[in-house]
Amino acid sequence: MNALNILELSEQEIIRRNNLQQLRDLGIDPYPAAEYPTNVSTPQTLSARR
């Protein structure tokens, strides 16, 4: 993240991005979508709701 981008972020956004980077530095995937296999598509879900 360059200095110009940091100036455009709120304090909360900076803290959240720093926390996110700390997780990644520890080897933790903060968004482990691959751990949850897809077994249904969006159209299937929508048709089941009708």
C-alpha positions in Angstrom: 0.0 0.0 0.0 1.6 3.3 -1.0 1.5 6.5 1.1 -1.0 8.2 -1.2 -3.6 5.4 -0.8 -3.2 5.5 3.0 -4.0 9.2 3.1 -7.3 8.4 1.3 -8.4 5.8 3.9 -10.1 6.3 7.2 -8.4 5.3 10.4 -10.7 2.2 10.6 -9.8 1.1 7.1 -6.1 1.4 7.8 -6.5 -0.6 11.0 -8.5 -3.3 9.2 -6.0 -3.5 6.3 -3.1 -3.8 8.7 -4.9 -6.6 10.6 -5.6 -8.3 7.3 -1.9 -8.1 6.4 -0.9 -9.5 9.8 -3.1 -12.5 9.2 -1.6 -13.1 5.8 1.9 -12.7 7.2 1.1 -15.5 9.7 0.1 -17.7 6.8 -3.6 -17.5 7.6 -6.0 -17.2 4.7 -8.7 -14.7 5.9 -11.1 -15.8 3.2 -10.9 -19.6 3.0 -13.6 -20.0 0.4 -11.9 -23.2 -0.9 -12.7 -24.9 2.4 -16.4 -24.8 1.6 -17.1 -26.8 -1.6 -19.9 -25.6 -3.8 -22.7 -28.1 -4.1 -25.5 -26.0 -5.5 -25.8 -23.1 -8.0 -27.5 -19.8 -7.7 -30.4 -20.8 -10.0 -30.9 -24.0 -8.0 -31.1 -22.0 -4.8 -33.5 -19.5 -6.3 -35.8 -22.1 -7.7 -35.9 -23.9 -4.4 -37.1 -20.7 -2.7 -40.1 -20.4 -5.1 
